[in-house]
Amino acid sequence: MTTRAATHKQSHRIAQYWALTKPRVTQLAVFCAVIGMFLATDGLPDWRVVIAATAGIWLLAGAAFAVNCLAEREIDARMARTARRPMALGDISVTQTVVFSAVIGGAGMWILYTLVNPLTMWLTFVTFVGYAVIYTMILKPATPQNIVIGGLSGAMPPALGWAAVANDVPMQAWLLVLIIFLWTPPHFWALAMYRRDDYAKSGLPMLPVTHGMSFTQFHVFLYSIALAATTLLPFAVRMSGLIYLVSAIVLDAIFLWYGWRIYKHYTDMVARKAFTFSIVYLSLLFIALLVDHYIPL
């Protein structure tokens, strides 16, 4: 094998392991955690804590997603959206995935315990167990409410970031967790609706498959209303000011419009656009919180 071929093979293998961590999903989770770090203090947080906490949370999140890929490798192989994941293709073995997850997860726990604080380490570890074990292995194959019940683990990043800087998780941090918790069902069900044939093949009891499209469309709209109301709470409890309030109202109006269209005028294209916007929505909402925190009006 030539040096060039060996280098290409090594790069491909690194890319496969990187894919196990579901980097795009991990980035959004870590982004919300970093926002939590900055909101936890009136000034700027210690940059060393921010870097260490970001690395530790990222590693443990990546480990959880690797376990998810391991547990769902046969399901992923049956779905067009996930069939090219490394474990679904059989390019990475079970042993390699277990070792990889253990190494990066262990490194993440060590970083959080020694360079941040034990509270953040334990909260992140509980989040890991909640996603990788309780959600992936128990809830997801058992109930169509899997994304609702298991959504708490995915909603935890702001609390993890807050704990990293403040060594505490006050009410304000749990408000951010609640926002992501209520955001998760309409976000995920939009995907599940336009991918319903894929999920029917997977054997997973997803809501559009088990209860039908009309039922799911209605619940997307209900959760959108609950989410919009909840996003106003940071302003109501004086956690944020006018910049955040105006931003939240505008973003909520668009989110509710998508929710209404899904409920009353559904097409797969509407659901696809709603899913894409939901990611932009959450990112901009948290950016507005951050801007408002440092430029209060």
Buried (B, 14 or more C-beta within 10 A) or exposed (E): EEEEEEEEEEEEBEEBBEBBBBBEBBBBBBBBBBBBBBBBBEEEBBEEBBEBBBBBBBBBBBBBBBBBBBBBBEBBBBBEEBEEBBBBEEBBEEEBBEEBBEEBBEBBBEBBBEBBBEBBBBBBBBBBEBBBBBBBBEBBBEBBBBBBBBBBBBBBBBBBBBBBBBBEBEEBBBBBBBBBBBBBBBBBBBBBBBBBEBBBBBEBBBBBBBBEBEEBBBBBBBBBBBBBEBBBBBBEEEBBBEBBBBBBEEBBEBBBEBBBBBBEEBEEEBBBBBBEBBBEBBBBBBBBBBBBBEEEE
